[in-house]
Structures are given as structure tokens and as C-alpha cells.
Amino acid sequence: MPAAVNESQDLAQRVDAAAAAVREQTNHEPRVGIVLGTGLGGLVEQVSTEAVIPYGQIPDFPEPTVESHSGRLVFGALGGTPVVVMQGRFHKYEGYSLQQATFPIRVLKRLGAETLIVSNVSGGMNPLWRAGELVLIDDHINLLGDNPLVGPNDDSFGPRFPDMSEPYDRGLQQVAISAAMDLGIRLNRGVYVAWTGPALETRAEYRMLRAMGADIVGMSTVPEVIVARHMGMPVLGVSIITDECFPDALRVAVLSEIIENAMGAEPDLTRLITRVVERL
């Protein structure tokens, strides 16, 4: 079961306490925060690591319950840029509140991260795209039935009603598009929809999501992006399509195949993110 968190305590105090615990182990000053999704832990192999801190050593940090999420912060340099990598994230379906799931994003900001890069895996609903391809997230739809900003607002983090007209920074998208062209990586561009899970979607639900304008579907990312934008952090989002979700030709989803497809496309994701970070 997810560990209990005292959400009644002042959020800023809890963020400060978590950041202070990290500072006891490293003085590394990251400029970019990177969140890795299911099966995407390999990016850390490209980081010149200075410190690794398990989530369990950081006050109020949740711990992942999903097998492929390691649960640690990795500090170092990627492409010459100081970064902090979240190797493992949190989901509503694990039993965490969205405030708990996004708490680490606030800590990354407090530690100095100015920009957030989020990665994930997703089911592809756009019939022109195939499993193993990358998608640059241009916009999203929140169908989690909740929002991480519900509750009292702390103006020191951001405004009560943050603007979401540009959740994924257009300037960062142009950097990613240019990097993909230089590297010869196919990079689609589309809309991500967040689904509660953990049950995957039915054929009728895929039809509904596609009709709503979504190209890919997953169970994460959107809460993190909302919190990052609340704090004024520009965000870049990239997804790997791991299974094809076409209602009239729907196959049974197998987790091992999803992870295999994620790992197969991960080298391209790693090259892309590394090149983007080099140019920030």
C-alpha cells in the first residue's frame, strides 16, 4: 500500500523539508528535471552521475509500486547540462492522491530545475502511427477525474487559476523537432489523454477518446505537467507508442510486449532528449 503522507501540513514546509534532505546528500544544482516512465530507465546510463538518492530517503516522497519504476533521483550531467532524473513516477491507480503523485515535481523546482521534460509510454489511437514511434506531446486532455491543484492554493508556488493555453512549451517543441530531424528520428506530434486505469480501455472507450481529439492514451504525465505549469516551468513531453489501440483491430494487450516495445524505442528517446538538453 502507498505510504501515508501528511497532506494537512503546509505544502511549502514539506517541499522545503524534502529539498533539505536532498541537500544533505548532494549540492548538485540541476537546471533540467526529467521524469522517466514505464520501461524508460535507460536514459540514466547517459548521465554523468554525481549522486543517486532513493525516494525512501526523502521525506514525503511516495514510493513506486510499479515494477519497472526504480524509485530514485539521479543527479548529474546530460549533454553537459546539470540535470536531475526521476527514475520512476507515481500514478493515481496506485492509490496516491494527485497531490502526492506530483509532490516530487515541486521538490525538483525547489532544487533548482527550471525546465521539466516528461516521458511516458502510451497506446496509439492515430491510425497513421505505429508501435515503437515517438510522439511529441502538443496538448493533453485530463480524464483522471481530479486535478492536483484542488484544495488551498499557495501563492508562493503559483496562481490560483494557472493558464493552460500552452501546457507544452512551443519553443521546446521546436528544439525537439529540429533535434529529431538532425538525428533521423521519426517524431509525430499530437494530443495525449490521461486515463485513470489500471484497466485498459474498451473498444468503445478508444472510439470515444479518438473522437475527442486524442492521438495517444496513458495513465500519467498530465498531473505533473499541471503542477509544473502552476510553478511557471516550461515543459517538453515525449511519448513512446507501445501498443496500437485501433477498435476494429484490437489485440489483447500484454504487459511484457508493452515494456519490450518501450525498451526497443528507448535508444531513440534517449538520443532525442540528450540532444534537446544539449541545446537548452
C-alpha positions, -999 to +999 in steps of 0.1 A: +000+000+000+012+036-007+028+053+023+006+078+041+016+114+037+005+143+060-011+165+034-026+187+061+009+201+068+018+232+049+029+222+014+058+247+013+071+233+045+070+197+033+087+207+000+114+226+019+120+196+042+123+172+013+147+196-006+168+200+026+171+162+029+183+160-006+208+188+000+223+168+029+234+143+003+243+165-027+249+201-036+243+194-073+223+223-089+201+209-117+188+231-145+165+205-160+143+179-144+135+147-163+107+122-155+111+087-169+081+065-174+075+027-176+105+008-190+124+040-197+151+039-171+179+036-195+184+073-200+203+075-167+231+054-183+239+085-204+240+108-173+274+115-157+262+107-123+271+127-092+246+113-067+218+088-065+191+092-038+164+065-033+129+080-028+126+063+005+153+086+019+134+118+010+106+129+034+071+127+020+083+112-013+060+084-024+075+051-034+066+034-068+046+003-067+050-005-104+078-030-111+095-011-138+098+022-118+131+021-098+122+049-074+153+071-072+166+106-080+197+106-102+218+138-102+245+146-128+251+160-162+235+151-195+249+166-227+269+189-204+238+203-187+231+197-150+200+175-146+180+156-120+163+125-133+132+109-116+137+072-123+101+062-116+069+082-112+035+078-095+000+072-107-035+077-094-042+040-099-016+031-073-037+047-047-019+080-044-037+114-045-026+136-073-011+159-047+011+131-036+019+120-071+031+155-081+049+163-049+083+154-064+078+179-092+076+207-066+108+194-050+126+194-083+117+230-088+129+239-053+162+222-060+167+245-090+152+228-120+140+255-144+126+232-172+107+199-170+110+171-195+084+143-191+084+110-209+059+081-209+046+052-229+012+052-244-014+034-265-016+048-300-050+056-314-039+076-345-042+051-374-012+067-392+012+059-363+027+026-353+041+010-321+077+020-315+073+055-328+078+086-308+052+113-302+059+149-293+030+159-269+015+191-281-015+192-258-035+170-234-069+160-221-074+153-184-098+125-178-085+115-144-115+130-127-092+151-105-067+179-105-035+182-084-044+219-077-077+211-059-075+225-024-059+255-008-036+274-031-001+285-020+006+317-039+043+312-034+041+283-059+018+298-084-016+315-091-050+300-080-061+298-117-030+290-138-033+294-176-031+262-196-032+276-231+003+263-237+009+233-214+038+220-236+062+248-245+062+256-282+099+268-281+110+235-266+089+216-292+108+234-320+141+224-304+128+187-302+116+188-338+150+202-350+169+176-330+148+147-343+154+159-379+192+160-372+191+125-357+169+110-384+142+101-358+105+100-368+087+123-344+049+125-346+031+153-329-003+150-311-026+151-282-022+129-251-052+119-229-048+107-193-069+078-183-072+066-147-065+029-152-052+005-143-077-013-165-070-006-202-097+009-224-125-009-241-131-006-279-159+018-273-137+039-250-110+041-276-135+053-301-147+079-276-111+091-269-103+093-306-135+113-313-125+137-285-093+145-304-067+124-286-039+106-305-024+086-276-036+075-242-018+068-210-021+069-172+003+096-161+020+129-171-009+153-171-009+159-133+029+165-134+025+190-163-003+209-145+019+213-114+049+223-134+029+250-153+014+261-119+050+269-109+059+285-143+081+257-155+082+252-193+075+216-202+085+192-230+067+159-233+076+129-254+058+095-255+066+061-270+037+043-286+039+008-272+007-007-285-018+000-312-053+007-300-075+006-331-110-005-320-117-026-351-084-045-349-078-045-312-054-071-299-051-083-263-025-060-245+004-079-229+025-060-204+057-078-214+052-067-250+045-032-240+077-030-220+096-047-248+083-021-273+092+007-248+128-006-244+131-011-282+123+026-288+142+039-258+175+044-276+158+069-299+141+086-270+174+088-251+192+103-282+164+128-287+163+140-251+200+142-248+202+164-279+174+186-266+191+190-233+224+199-250+207+228-267+189+242-237 
